[in-house]
Amino acid sequence: MKFVANTKALLSLGAAASSIGFVDAFSSSTSSVGSFRHRASAASYSSSTRREMCGLIAVVADAFEKNDDGSTTRISVEDLPVLPDIVENTKRIRHRGPDGWETLDCSDGGKSFRMGHTRLAIVDPSHAGDQPFSLKFKLKKDSTTSFHLVANGEIYNHADLYSKLQSDDSWEEDRISGSDCEVIAHAYAVHGPECAAMLDGMFAFVVVEQDDETGDVKSVCAARDPVGIKPLYLGRNKESGAYVFASELKGLVGLADPASVVAVPPGHRWTPEGGLYCYHNPDWLRKDDYAPWSDPDVVQPTDADIQTAFTKAIEKRMMADVTYGFFLSGAIDSAVVAHDLLPST
């Protein structure tokens, strides 16, 4: 019975530890005003309407034409329709970002993509971490490629992942900020859509790869974290056929055909060529009858194993450059979390 309880406790760590994602919702942020591409300061928000977390909007042209053999052909930016403006839609979700909001239009007259972001500054609260990110990487000797990114969430292994890109993949592009989310663009530049499975965190993101010479969109990817802590919705614009993404349904109003809107499932990534693809499909998440504690051949965790795993789950979620706090409900979960956060002395 003890082993059964221990195993069940270990399996519930993901859910219990995810509940302390409130660090994202209740961190004490630093608000500031500076240069902007359609930017609003924290002074624009009423404390009674704040819902403190990041949010994203993205509209990406349907620039991939499917051929009869199943392959795709990229459509030249010159042949694409102008995409709908997203400034008002970004404002519509500004309650998610007390530290300002920004929108980014591509330089081709709004044909390739448009991105918007509302920010809660937790890791690197300086303007260096403001989104959308537009990063130029030298993937070829004589040319650069831009990677445009909007993301909502926290990437707990961002430092380790960036170091691994440098050591294992000879990645030489420097980071421009201390933002954990920036590393998504670096990982995507090296590994493409497979980078979603390399991220340890809670996240939703959209990244666009663009040829700097022609302005053409080379690739697009969106993804949601393995258990769906961060929301992400996908739809199609009726007039242009563009793909539309948002953190909230209200962000899609006027942009996406309501009949086309779906929630990107947890543990899925999306590309225009392949559609939705499940990159995270463990037995414990998908199988209702998963019960390793009843299998005599499975080595059961000890109390010490559970304590170690639980402490690690909490510690990695305390990643912040601002002060943080949490609510105590008076029940077991929050009390145990509080105990682990107490100084060892």
TORLOSE-516730 format. One record per residue (C-alpha): x negated, y negated, z; chain; residue in one letter. Coordinates in nm, 2 decimals. Example, Ala and Ser with C-alpha at 12.3 -4.5 7.8 and 13.67 -1.06 7.14 Angstrom:
u: -1.23 | v: 0.45 | w: 0.78 | cadena: A | residuo: a;
u: -1.37 | v: 0.11 | w: 0.71 | cadena: A | residuo: s;
//
This chain:
u: 0.00 | v: 0.00 | w: 0.00 | cadena: A | residuo: m;
u: -0.29 | v: -0.23 | w: 0.08 | cadena: A | residuo: k;
u: -0.44 | v: -0.18 | w: -0.26 | cadena: A | residuo: f;
u: -0.11 | v: -0.23 | w: -0.43 | cadena: A | residuo: v;
u: -0.06 | v: -0.56 | w: -0.25 | cadena: A | residuo: a;
u: -0.42 | v: -0.67 | w: -0.34 | cadena: A | residuo: n;
u: -0.38 | v: -0.59 | w: -0.71 | cadena: A | residuo: t;
u: -0.05 | v: -0.78 | w: -0.72 | cadena: A | residuo: k;
u: -0.21 | v: -1.07 | w: -0.55 | cadena: A | residuo: a;
u: -0.50 | v: -1.07 | w: -0.80 | cadena: A | residuo: l;
u: -0.26 | v: -1.06 | w: -1.09 | cadena: A | residuo: l;
u: -0.07 | v: -1.36 | w: -0.95 | cadena: A | residuo: s;
u: -0.38 | v: -1.57 | w: -0.92 | cadena: A | residuo: l;
u: -0.33 | v: -1.72 | w: -1.27 | cadena: A | residuo: g;
u: 0.02 | v: -1.84 | w: -1.18 | cadena: A | residuo: a;
u: -0.07 | v: -1.95 | w: -0.83 | cadena: A | residuo: a;
u: -0.38 | v: -2.13 | w: -0.94 | cadena: A | residuo: a;
u: -0.20 | v: -2.28 | w: -1.23 | cadena: A | residuo: s;
u: 0.03 | v: -2.44 | w: -0.98 | cadena: A | residuo: s;
u: -0.25 | v: -2.66 | w: -0.87 | cadena: A | residuo: i;
u: -0.26 | v: -2.81 | w: -1.21 | cadena: A | residuo: g;
u: -0.08 | v: -3.09 | w: -1.02 | cadena: A | residuo: f;
u: -0.43 | v: -3.24 | w: -1.00 | cadena: A | residuo: v;
u: -0.35 | v: -3.34 | w: -1.36 | cadena: A | residuo: d;
u: -0.02 | v: -3.49 | w: -1.26 | cadena: A | residuo: a;
u: -0.11 | v: -3.67 | w: -0.94 | cadena: A | residuo: f;
u: -0.47 | v: -3.77 | w: -0.98 | cadena: A | residuo: s;
u: -0.55 | v: -4.13 | w: -0.89 | cadena: A | residuo: s;
u: -0.65 | v: -4.28 | w: -1.22 | cadena: A | residuo: s;
u: -0.85 | v: -4.59 | w: -1.30 | cadena: A | residuo: t;
u: -0.67 | v: -4.82 | w: -1.54 | cadena: A | residuo: s;
u: -0.83 | v: -5.08 | w: -1.76 | cadena: A | residuo: s;
u: -0.78 | v: -5.30 | w: -2.06 | cadena: A | residuo: v;
u: -1.02 | v: -5.32 | w: -2.35 | cadena: A | residuo: g;
u: -1.06 | v: -5.31 | w: -2.73 | cadena: A | residuo: s;
u: -0.80 | v: -5.09 | w: -2.90 | cadena: A | residuo: f;
u: -0.63 | v: -4.95 | w: -3.21 | cadena: A | residuo: r;
u: -0.28 | v: -5.01 | w: -3.09 | cadena: A | residuo: h;
u: -0.36 | v: -4.99 | w: -2.72 | cadena: A | residuo: r;
u: -0.15 | v: -5.07 | w: -2.41 | cadena: A | residuo: a;
u: -0.28 | v: -5.11 | w: -2.06 | cadena: A | residuo: s;
u: -0.15 | v: -4.97 | w: -1.74 | cadena: A | residuo: a;
u: 0.02 | v: -5.30 | w: -1.67 | cadena: A | residuo: a;
u: 0.27 | v: -5.20 | w: -1.93 | cadena: A | residuo: s;
u: 0.42 | v: -4.94 | w: -1.71 | cadena: A | residuo: y;
u: 0.66 | v: -4.95 | w: -1.41 | cadena: A | residuo: s;
u: 0.57 | v: -4.72 | w: -1.12 | cadena: A | residuo: s;
u: 0.92 | v: -4.60 | w: -1.12 | cadena: A | residuo: s;
u: 0.89 | v: -4.46 | w: -1.47 | cadena: A | residuo: t;
u: 0.54 | v: -4.30 | w: -1.46 | cadena: A | residuo: r;
u: 0.50 | v: -3.94 | w: -1.54 | cadena: A | residuo: r;
u: 0.13 | v: -3.92 | w: -1.51 | cadena: A | residuo: e;
u: -0.03 | v: -3.68 | w: -1.76 | cadena: A | residuo: m;
u: -0.17 | v: -3.72 | w: -2.11 | cadena: A | residuo: c;
u: 0.05 | v: -3.69 | w: -2.42 | cadena: A | residuo: g;
u: 0.00 | v: -3.65 | w: -2.79 | cadena: A | residuo: l;
u: 0.16 | v: -3.72 | w: -3.13 | cadena: A | residuo: i;
u: 0.03 | v: -3.61 | w: -3.46 | cadena: A | residuo: a;
u: 0.15 | v: -3.62 | w: -3.82 | cadena: A | residuo: v;
u: -0.05 | v: -3.42 | w: -4.07 | cadena: A | residuo: v;
u: 0.01 | v: -3.41 | w: -4.45 | cadena: A | residuo: a;
u: 0.11 | v: -3.08 | w: -4.61 | cadena: A | residuo: d;
u: -0.21 | v: -3.08 | w: -4.81 | cadena: A | residuo: a;
u: -0.24 | v: -2.71 | w: -4.87 | cadena: A | residuo: f;
u: -0.05 | v: -2.56 | w: -5.16 | cadena: A | residuo: e;
u: 0.00 | v: -2.18 | w: -5.16 | cadena: A | residuo: k;
u: -0.08 | v: -1.99 | w: -5.47 | cadena: A | residuo: n;
u: 0.08 | v: -1.68 | w: -5.60 | cadena: A | residuo: d;
u: -0.21 | v: -1.46 | w: -5.48 | cadena: A | residuo: d;
u: -0.17 | v: -1.58 | w: -5.12 | cadena: A | residuo: g;
u: -0.46 | v: -1.82 | w: -5.13 | cadena: A | residuo: s;
u: -0.43 | v: -2.20 | w: -5.07 | cadena: A | residuo: t;
u: -0.54 | v: -2.50 | w: -5.27 | cadena: A | residuo: t;
u: -0.61 | v: -2.83 | w: -5.11 | cadena: A | residuo: r;
u: -0.42 | v: -3.12 | w: -5.26 | cadena: A | residuo: i;
u: -0.61 | v: -3.43 | w: -5.33 | cadena: A | residuo: s;
u: -0.53 | v: -3.72 | w: -5.09 | cadena: A | residuo: v;
u: -0.44 | v: -3.93 | w: -5.40 | cadena: A | residuo: e;
u: -0.15 | v: -3.70 | w: -5.47 | cadena: A | residuo: d;
u: 0.00 | v: -3.71 | w: -5.12 | cadena: A | residuo: l;
u: 0.29 | v: -3.93 | w: -5.01 | cadena: A | residuo: p;
u: 0.25 | v: -4.19 | w: -4.74 | cadena: A | residuo: v;
u: 0.32 | v: -4.05 | w: -4.39 | cadena: A | residuo: l;
u: 0.57 | v: -4.20 | w: -4.15 | cadena: A | residuo: p;
u: 0.44 | v: -4.45 | w: -3.89 | cadena: A | residuo: d;
u: 0.40 | v: -4.31 | w: -3.54 | cadena: A | residuo: i;
u: 0.35 | v: -4.62 | w: -3.33 | cadena: A | residuo: v;
u: 0.70 | v: -4.63 | w: -3.19 | cadena: A | residuo: e;
u: 0.70 | v: -4.25 | w: -3.13 | cadena: A | residuo: n;
u: 0.38 | v: -4.29 | w: -2.93 | cadena: A | residuo: t;
u: 0.53 | v: -4.56 | w: -2.72 | cadena: A | residuo: k;
u: 0.83 | v: -4.33 | w: -2.66 | cadena: A | residuo: r;
u: 0.60 | v: -4.10 | w: -2.46 | cadena: A | residuo: i;
u: 0.39 | v: -4.37 | w: -2.30 | cadena: A | residuo: r;
u: 0.52 | v: -4.27 | w: -1.96 | cadena: A | residuo: h;
u: 0.28 | v: -3.98 | w: -1.98 | cadena: A | residuo: r;
u: -0.03 | v: -4.20 | w: -1.99 | cadena: A | residuo: g;
u: -0.07 | v: -4.47 | w: -1.73 | cadena: A | residuo: p;
u: -0.42 | v: -4.56 | w: -1.85 | cadena: A | residuo: d;
u: -0.32 | v: -4.68 | w: -2.20 | cadena: A | residuo: g;
u: -0.22 | v: -4.54 | w: -2.54 | cadena: A | residuo: w;
u: -0.37 | v: -4.55 | w: -2.88 | cadena: A | residuo: e;
u: -0.28 | v: -4.46 | w: -3.23 | cadena: A | residuo: t;
u: -0.52 | v: -4.37 | w: -3.52 | cadena: A | residuo: l;
u: -0.44 | v: -4.40 | w: -3.89 | cadena: A | residuo: d;
u: -0.65 | v: -4.24 | w: -4.15 | cadena: A | residuo: c;
u: -0.83 | v: -4.48 | w: -4.39 | cadena: A | residuo: s;
u: -0.64 | v: -4.37 | w: -4.70 | cadena: A | residuo: d;
u: -0.33 | v: -4.57 | w: -4.64 | cadena: A | residuo: g;
u: -0.17 | v: -4.32 | w: -4.41 | cadena: A | residuo: g;
u: -0.16 | v: -4.02 | w: -4.64 | cadena: A | residuo: k;
u: -0.37 | v: -3.76 | w: -4.47 | cadena: A | residuo: s;
u: -0.28 | v: -3.79 | w: -4.10 | cadena: A | residuo: f;
u: -0.18 | v: -4.02 | w: -3.81 | cadena: A | residuo: r;
u: -0.25 | v: -3.95 | w: -3.44 | cadena: A | residuo: m;
u: -0.13 | v: -4.10 | w: -3.12 | cadena: A | residuo: g;
u: -0.23 | v: -4.04 | w: -2.76 | cadena: A | residuo: h;
u: -0.13 | v: -4.15 | w: -2.41 | cadena: A | residuo: t;
u: -0.40 | v: -4.11 | w: -2.15 | cadena: A | residuo: r;
u: -0.43 | v: -4.02 | w: -1.78 | cadena: A | residuo: l;
u: -0.80 | v: -4.07 | w: -1.72 | cadena: A | residuo: a;
u: -0.94 | v: -3.79 | w: -1.50 | cadena: A | residuo: i;
u: -1.27 | v: -3.68 | w: -1.65 | cadena: A | residuo: v;
u: -1.49 | v: -3.97 | w: -1.77 | cadena: A | residuo: d;
u: -1.23 | v: -4.25 | w: -1.71 | cadena: A | residuo: p;
u: -1.43 | v: -4.49 | w: -1.92 | cadena: A | residuo: s;
u: -1.32 | v: -4.60 | w: -2.26 | cadena: A | residuo: h;
u: -1.57 | v: -4.35 | w: -2.41 | cadena: A | residuo: a;
u: -1.32 | v: -4.08 | w: -2.33 | cadena: A | residuo: g;
u: -1.02 | v: -4.26 | w: -2.50 | cadena: A | residuo: d;
u: -0.84 | v: -4.06 | w: -2.76 | cadena: A | residuo: q;
u: -0.78 | v: -4.00 | w: -3.05 | cadena: A | residuo: p;
u: -1.14 | v: -3.89 | w: -3.10 | cadena: A | residuo: f;
u: -1.30 | v: -3.94 | w: -3.44 | cadena: A | residuo: s;
u: -1.63 | v: -3.77 | w: -3.45 | cadena: A | residuo: l;
u: -1.87 | v: -3.76 | w: -3.74 | cadena: A | residuo: k;
u: -2.08 | v: -3.44 | w: -3.76 | cadena: A | residuo: f;
u: -2.36 | v: -3.37 | w: -4.01 | cadena: A | residuo: k;
u: -2.27 | v: -3.02 | w: -4.11 | cadena: A | residuo: l;
u: -2.46 | v: -3.05 | w: -4.44 | cadena: A | residuo: k;
u: -2.79 | v: -3.22 | w: -4.50 | cadena: A | residuo: k;
u: -2.67 | v: -3.51 | w: -4.71 | cadena: A | residuo: d;
u: -2.31 | v: -3.56 | w: -4.59 | cadena: A | residuo: s;
u: -2.09 | v: -3.59 | w: -4.28 | cadena: A | residuo: t;
u: -1.76 | v: -3.45 | w: -4.19 | cadena: A | residuo: t;
u: -1.51 | v: -3.61 | w: -3.95 | cadena: A | residuo: s;
u: -1.32 | v: -3.43 | w: -3.68 | cadena: A | residuo: f;
u: -1.02 | v: -3.61 | w: -3.54 | cadena: A | residuo: h;
u: -0.87 | v: -3.48 | w: -3.22 | cadena: A | residuo: l;
u: -0.59 | v: -3.54 | w: -2.98 | cadena: A | residuo: v;
u: -0.56 | v: -3.32 | w: -2.67 | cadena: A | residuo: a;
u: -0.37 | v: -3.30 | w: -2.35 | cadena: A | residuo: n;
u: -0.51 | v: -3.10 | w: -2.07 | cadena: A | residuo: g;
u: -0.84 | v: -3.00 | w: -1.90 | cadena: A | residuo: e;
u: -1.11 | v: -2.78 | w: -2.02 | cadena: A | residuo: i;
u: -1.28 | v: -2.63 | w: -1.72 | cadena: A | residuo: y;
u: -1.57 | v: -2.47 | w: -1.90 | cadena: A | residuo: n;
u: -1.65 | v: -2.77 | w: -2.12 | cadena: A | residuo: h;
u: -2.01 | v: -2.81 | w: -2.00 | cadena: A | residuo: a;
u: -2.09 | v: -2.44 | w: -2.03 | cadena: A | residuo: d;
u: -1.92 | v: -2.42 | w: -2.37 | cadena: A | residuo: l;
u: -2.12 | v: -2.71 | w: -2.50 | cadena: A | residuo: y;
u: -2.44 | v: -2.57 | w: -2.37 | cadena: A | residuo: s;
u: -2.36 | v: -2.23 | w: -2.54 | cadena: A | residuo: k;
u: -2.30 | v: -2.41 | w: -2.87 | cadena: A | residuo: l;
u: -2.64 | v: -2.56 | w: -2.84 | cadena: A | residuo: q;
u: -2.82 | v: -2.24 | w: -2.74 | cadena: A | residuo: s;
u: -2.63 | v: -1.98 | w: -2.94 | cadena: A | residuo: d;
u: -2.52 | v: -2.18 | w: -3.25 | cadena: A | residuo: d;
u: -2.81 | v: -2.43 | w: -3.27 | cadena: A | residuo: s;
u: -2.56 | v: -2.71 | w: -3.24 | cadena: A | residuo: w;
u: -2.74 | v: -3.05 | w: -3.24 | cadena: A | residuo: e;
u: -2.46 | v: -3.31 | w: -3.24 | cadena: A | residuo: e;
u: -2.45 | v: -3.52 | w: -2.93 | cadena: A | residuo: d;
u: -2.14 | v: -3.58 | w: -2.72 | cadena: A | residuo: r;
u: -2.02 | v: -3.94 | w: -2.72 | cadena: A | residuo: i;
u: -1.85 | v: -3.91 | w: -2.38 | cadena: A | residuo: s;
u: -1.82 | v: -3.71 | w: -2.07 | cadena: A | residuo: g;
u: -1.47 | v: -3.61 | w: -2.16 | cadena: A | residuo: s;
u: -1.40 | v: -3.24 | w: -2.13 | cadena: A | residuo: d;
u: -1.15 | v: -3.25 | w: -2.42 | cadena: A | residuo: c;
u: -1.42 | v: -3.39 | w: -2.66 | cadena: A | residuo: e;
u: -1.59 | v: -3.04 | w: -2.65 | cadena: A | residuo: v;
u: -1.29 | v: -2.90 | w: -2.84 | cadena: A | residuo: i;
u: -1.39 | v: -3.09 | w: -3.15 | cadena: A | residuo: a;
u: -1.75 | v: -2.96 | w: -3.12 | cadena: A | residuo: h;
u: -1.64 | v: -2.60 | w: -3.08 | cadena: A | residuo: a;
u: -1.39 | v: -2.63 | w: -3.37 | cadena: A | residuo: y;
u: -1.67 | v: -2.77 | w: -3.59 | cadena: A | residuo: a;
u: -1.87 | v: -2.45 | w: -3.53 | cadena: A | residuo: v;
u: -1.61 | v: -2.18 | w: -3.48 | cadena: A | residuo: h;
u: -1.29 | v: -2.31 | w: -3.65 | cadena: A | residuo: g;
u: -0.95 | v: -2.20 | w: -3.51 | cadena: A | residuo: p;
u: -1.12 | v: -1.92 | w: -3.31 | cadena: A | residuo: e;
u: -1.24 | v: -2.19 | w: -3.07 | cadena: A | residuo: c;
u: -0.91 | v: -2.18 | w: -2.89 | cadena: A | residuo: a;
u: -0.99 | v: -1.85 | w: -2.73 | cadena: A | residuo: a;
u: -1.32 | v: -1.99 | w: -2.60 | cadena: A | residuo: m;
u: -1.15 | v: -2.26 | w: -2.39 | cadena: A | residuo: l;
u: -1.09 | v: -2.20 | w: -2.02 | cadena: A | residuo: d;
u: -0.83 | v: -2.44 | w: -1.92 | cadena: A | residuo: g;
u: -0.48 | v: -2.58 | w: -1.97 | cadena: A | residuo: m;
u: -0.45 | v: -2.75 | w: -2.30 | cadena: A | residuo: f;
u: -0.26 | v: -2.85 | w: -2.61 | cadena: A | residuo: a;
u: -0.44 | v: -3.00 | w: -2.90 | cadena: A | residuo: f;
u: -0.44 | v: -3.09 | w: -3.27 | cadena: A | residuo: v;
u: -0.76 | v: -3.13 | w: -3.47 | cadena: A | residuo: v;
u: -0.81 | v: -3.24 | w: -3.83 | cadena: A | residuo: v;
u: -1.12 | v: -3.19 | w: -4.03 | cadena: A | residuo: e;
u: -1.17 | v: -3.45 | w: -4.30 | cadena: A | residuo: q;
u: -1.43 | v: -3.48 | w: -4.58 | cadena: A | residuo: d;
u: -1.59 | v: -3.82 | w: -4.54 | cadena: A | residuo: d;
u: -1.68 | v: -3.85 | w: -4.91 | cadena: A | residuo: e;
u: -1.34 | v: -3.77 | w: -5.06 | cadena: A | residuo: t;
u: -1.11 | v: -3.84 | w: -4.77 | cadena: A | residuo: g;
u: -0.94 | v: -3.50 | w: -4.82 | cadena: A | residuo: d;
u: -0.82 | v: -3.29 | w: -4.53 | cadena: A | residuo: v;
u: -1.03 | v: -2.98 | w: -4.51 | cadena: A | residuo: k;
u: -0.86 | v: -2.80 | w: -4.23 | cadena: A | residuo: s;
u: -0.60 | v: -2.85 | w: -3.95 | cadena: A | residuo: v;
u: -0.55 | v: -2.65 | w: -3.63 | cadena: A | residuo: c;
u: -0.32 | v: -2.69 | w: -3.33 | cadena: A | residuo: a;
u: -0.33 | v: -2.47 | w: -3.02 | cadena: A | residuo: a;
u: -0.17 | v: -2.42 | w: -2.68 | cadena: A | residuo: r;
u: -0.33 | v: -2.27 | w: -2.37 | cadena: A | residuo: d;
u: -0.29 | v: -1.90 | w: -2.29 | cadena: A | residuo: p;
u: 0.00 | v: -1.93 | w: -2.04 | cadena: A | residuo: v;
u: 0.17 | v: -2.25 | w: -2.17 | cadena: A | residuo: g;
u: 0.09 | v: -2.49 | w: -1.89 | cadena: A | residuo: i;
u: 0.07 | v: -2.78 | w: -2.15 | cadena: A | residuo: k;
u: 0.37 | v: -2.83 | w: -2.38 | cadena: A | residuo: p;
u: 0.34 | v: -2.86 | w: -2.76 | cadena: A | residuo: l;
u: 0.62 | v: -2.89 | w: -3.02 | cadena: A | residuo: y;
u: 0.60 | v: -2.85 | w: -3.40 | cadena: A | residuo: l;
u: 0.83 | v: -2.97 | w: -3.67 | cadena: A | residuo: g;
u: 0.84 | v: -3.08 | w: -4.04 | cadena: A | residuo: r;
u: 0.91 | v: -3.42 | w: -4.17 | cadena: A | residuo: n;
u: 1.20 | v: -3.40 | w: -4.42 | cadena: A | residuo: k;
u: 1.08 | v: -3.67 | w: -4.66 | cadena: A | residuo: e;
u: 0.71 | v: -3.60 | w: -4.68 | cadena: A | residuo: s;
u: 0.70 | v: -3.23 | w: -4.58 | cadena: A | residuo: g;
u: 0.43 | v: -3.33 | w: -4.32 | cadena: A | residuo: a;
u: 0.37 | v: -3.13 | w: -4.01 | cadena: A | residuo: y;
u: 0.46 | v: -3.31 | w: -3.69 | cadena: A | residuo: v;
u: 0.34 | v: -3.24 | w: -3.34 | cadena: A | residuo: f;
u: 0.43 | v: -3.38 | w: -3.00 | cadena: A | residuo: a;
u: 0.40 | v: -3.32 | w: -2.63 | cadena: A | residuo: s;
u: 0.77 | v: -3.39 | w: -2.58 | cadena: A | residuo: e;
u: 1.08 | v: -3.35 | w: -2.80 | cadena: A | residuo: l;
u: 1.15 | v: -3.72 | w: -2.78 | cadena: A | residuo: k;
u: 0.82 | v: -3.78 | w: -2.96 | cadena: A | residuo: g;
u: 0.96 | v: -3.60 | w: -3.26 | cadena: A | residuo: l;
u: 1.28 | v: -3.81 | w: -3.29 | cadena: A | residuo: v;
u: 1.29 | v: -3.97 | w: -3.63 | cadena: A | residuo: g;
u: 0.98 | v: -3.79 | w: -3.75 | cadena: A | residuo: l;
u: 1.08 | v: -3.42 | w: -3.76 | cadena: A | residuo: a;
u: 1.39 | v: -3.25 | w: -3.90 | cadena: A | residuo: d;
u: 1.56 | v: -3.12 | w: -3.59 | cadena: A | residuo: p;
u: 1.63 | v: -2.79 | w: -3.76 | cadena: A | residuo: a;
u: 1.26 | v: -2.73 | w: -3.81 | cadena: A | residuo: s;
u: 1.14 | v: -2.79 | w: -3.45 | cadena: A | residuo: v;
u: 0.99 | v: -2.51 | w: -3.25 | cadena: A | residuo: v;
u: 0.78 | v: -2.49 | w: -2.94 | cadena: A | residuo: a;
u: 0.43 | v: -2.35 | w: -3.00 | cadena: A | residuo: v;
u: 0.43 | v: -2.04 | w: -2.79 | cadena: A | residuo: p;
u: 0.17 | v: -2.00 | w: -2.51 | cadena: A | residuo: p;
u: -0.15 | v: -1.84 | w: -2.63 | cadena: A | residuo: g;
u: -0.09 | v: -1.93 | w: -2.99 | cadena: A | residuo: h;
u: -0.28 | v: -2.14 | w: -3.24 | cadena: A | residuo: r;
u: -0.15 | v: -2.28 | w: -3.57 | cadena: A | residuo: w;
u: -0.30 | v: -2.35 | w: -3.91 | cadena: A | residuo: t;
u: -0.12 | v: -2.45 | w: -4.23 | cadena: A | residuo: p;
u: -0.25 | v: -2.15 | w: -4.41 | cadena: A | residuo: e;
u: -0.17 | v: -1.89 | w: -4.15 | cadena: A | residuo: g;
u: 0.11 | v: -2.04 | w: -3.94 | cadena: A | residuo: g;
u: 0.13 | v: -1.93 | w: -3.58 | cadena: A | residuo: l;
u: -0.12 | v: -1.67 | w: -3.46 | cadena: A | residuo: y;
u: -0.13 | v: -1.52 | w: -3.11 | cadena: A | residuo: c;
u: -0.49 | v: -1.54 | w: -2.99 | cadena: A | residuo: y;
u: -0.42 | v: -1.44 | w: -2.63 | cadena: A | residuo: h;
u: -0.23 | v: -1.12 | w: -2.58 | cadena: A | residuo: n;
u: -0.33 | v: -0.93 | w: -2.27 | cadena: A | residuo: p;
u: -0.13 | v: -0.64 | w: -2.14 | cadena: A | residuo: d;
u: -0.05 | v: -0.81 | w: -1.81 | cadena: A | residuo: w;
u: 0.11 | v: -1.10 | w: -1.99 | cadena: A | residuo: l;
u: 0.31 | v: -0.92 | w: -2.26 | cadena: A | residuo: r;
u: 0.41 | v: -0.59 | w: -2.11 | cadena: A | residuo: k;
u: 0.69 | v: -0.58 | w: -1.85 | cadena: A | residuo: d;
u: 0.58 | v: -0.23 | w: -1.73 | cadena: A | residuo: d;
u: 0.22 | v: -0.33 | w: -1.67 | cadena: A | residuo: y;
u: 0.13 | v: -0.18 | w: -1.33 | cadena: A | residuo: a;
u: -0.24 | v: -0.08 | w: -1.29 | cadena: A | residuo: p;
u: -0.19 | v: -0.06 | w: -0.92 | cadena: A | residuo: w;
u: 0.00 | v: 0.27 | w: -0.98 | cadena: A | residuo: s;
u: -0.28 | v: 0.41 | w: -1.19 | cadena: A | residuo: d;
u: -0.51 | v: 0.63 | w: -0.98 | cadena: A | residuo: p;
u: -0.79 | v: 0.59 | w: -1.24 | cadena: A | residuo: d;
u: -0.80 | v: 0.21 | w: -1.19 | cadena: A | residuo: v;
u: -1.05 | v: 0.08 | w: -0.94 | cadena: A | residuo: v;
u: -0.85 | v: -0.15 | w: -0.71 | cadena: A | residuo: q;
u: -0.99 | v: -0.49 | w: -0.59 | cadena: A | residuo: p;
u: -1.09 | v: -0.54 | w: -0.23 | cadena: A | residuo: t;
u: -0.99 | v: -0.82 | w: -0.01 | cadena: A | residuo: d;
u: -1.33 | v: -0.98 | w: -0.07 | cadena: A | residuo: a;
u: -1.27 | v: -0.95 | w: -0.45 | cadena: A | residuo: d;
u: -0.94 | v: -1.14 | w: -0.42 | cadena: A | residuo: i;
u: -1.09 | v: -1.41 | w: -0.20 | cadena: A | residuo: q;
u: -1.37 | v: -1.47 | w: -0.44 | cadena: A | residuo: t;
u: -1.15 | v: -1.48 | w: -0.74 | cadena: A | residuo: a;
u: -0.90 | v: -1.71 | w: -0.57 | cadena: A | residuo: f;
u: -1.17 | v: -1.95 | w: -0.46 | cadena: A | residuo: t;
u: -1.32 | v: -1.97 | w: -0.81 | cadena: A | residuo: k;
u: -0.98 | v: -2.04 | w: -0.95 | cadena: A | residuo: a;
u: -0.93 | v: -2.33 | w: -0.72 | cadena: A | residuo: i;
u: -1.28 | v: -2.48 | w: -0.75 | cadena: A | residuo: e;
u: -1.28 | v: -2.50 | w: -1.13 | cadena: A | residuo: k;
u: -0.95 | v: -2.69 | w: -1.12 | cadena: A | residuo: r;
u: -1.10 | v: -2.96 | w: -0.89 | cadena: A | residuo: m;
u: -1.29 | v: -3.10 | w: -1.19 | cadena: A | residuo: m;
u: -1.23 | v: -3.48 | w: -1.17 | cadena: A | residuo: a;
u: -1.41 | v: -3.81 | w: -1.17 | cadena: A | residuo: d;
u: -1.14 | v: -3.97 | w: -0.97 | cadena: A | residuo: v;
u: -0.98 | v: -3.89 | w: -0.63 | cadena: A | residuo: t;
u: -0.72 | v: -3.63 | w: -0.62 | cadena: A | residuo: y;
u: -0.46 | v: -3.49 | w: -0.38 | cadena: A | residuo: g;
u: -0.18 | v: -3.23 | w: -0.36 | cadena: A | residuo: f;
u: 0.15 | v: -3.17 | w: -0.20 | cadena: A | residuo: f;
u: 0.20 | v: -2.92 | w: 0.09 | cadena: A | residuo: l;
u: 0.53 | v: -2.74 | w: 0.07 | cadena: A | residuo: s;
u: 0.47 | v: -2.56 | w: 0.40 | cadena: A | residuo: g;
u: 0.47 | v: -2.22 | w: 0.23 | cadena: A | residuo: a;
u: 0.19 | v: -1.97 | w: 0.18 | cadena: A | residuo: i;
u: 0.06 | v: -2.08 | w: -0.16 | cadena: A | residuo: d;
u: -0.02 | v: -2.45 | w: -0.08 | cadena: A | residuo: s;
u: -0.15 | v: -2.37 | w: 0.27 | cadena: A | residuo: a;
u: -0.40 | v: -2.12 | w: 0.13 | cadena: A | residuo: v;
u: -0.51 | v: -2.37 | w: -0.14 | cadena: A | residuo: v;
u: -0.55 | v: -2.64 | w: 0.12 | cadena: A | residuo: a;
u: -0.76 | v: -2.40 | w: 0.34 | cadena: A | residuo: h;
u: -0.99 | v: -2.32 | w: 0.05 | cadena: A | residuo: d;
u: -1.04 | v: -2.70 | w: -0.02 | cadena: A | residuo: l;
u: -1.15 | v: -2.77 | w: 0.34 | cadena: A | residuo: l;
u: -1.52 | v: -2.84 | w: 0.39 | cadena: A | residuo: p;
u: -1.70 | v: -2.52 | w: 0.49 | cadena: A | residuo: s;
u: -1.83 | v: -2.70 | w: 0.80 | cadena: A | residuo: t;
//
